[in-house]
Amino acid sequence: MVRRYDPERRQRIIDAAIRLVGRGGIAGLSHRTVAAEADVPLGSTTYHFASLDELLVAALRQTNEGFATALTESGALADPECDIADELARITGRWLTQDPTSMELEYELYLAALRRPALRPVAAEWCVGVTRIVADRVDPVTARAVVALLDGICLQVLLTGREYDVGYTREMLRRILAASPPAPAGREAVPVD
């Protein structure tokens, strides 16, 4: 038997799992459905991911990158003159409206961590990563509060179907940030766990 070299197979399996969860939720996910969606042999899914939890961890890790990447790429938070509340409210709105299906998928995987302990550390990575970015501008405690607020607003928008209100988000962020001491300049990595 000749094995075909397929360096992209693992990624195709992750992408297939993300599409399946996006279409029908985690309940319909199995090695068999992922193999069919990725157009790979069933054995390939179990070769790369011994359990569905391992596959979900990889999928969640991939979907987690969106918001942190948007914050980093904007570059605005690195500017000391930036209005943090305005910038975070704007980026959050763009993230929510750009691809609502991806956002729903991300929260589905994120909330699956309640029932699947293997996902909890990966779900926490999102909070820690975004908090670190915000903590470059404010103290770590305030950064955690900012991330909790943004997370809650996003979840409420998804659950209620209401439109994202950039003005409300900006105002709530300003209230939290008003009581925050500024982050010291030139500081090393900040513990936010």
Buried (B, 14 or more C-beta within 10 A) or exposed (E): EEEEEEEEBBEBBBBBBBBBBBEEEBEEBBBEBBBBBBEBEEEBBBEBBEEBBEBBBBBBBBBBBBBBEBBBEBEBBEEEEBBBBBBBBBBBBEBBEEEBEBBBBBBBBBBBBEEBEBBEEBBBBBBBBBBBBBBEBBBBBBBBBBBEBBBEBBBEBBEEEEEBBBEEBBEBBBEBBEEBEEBEEEEEEBEBE
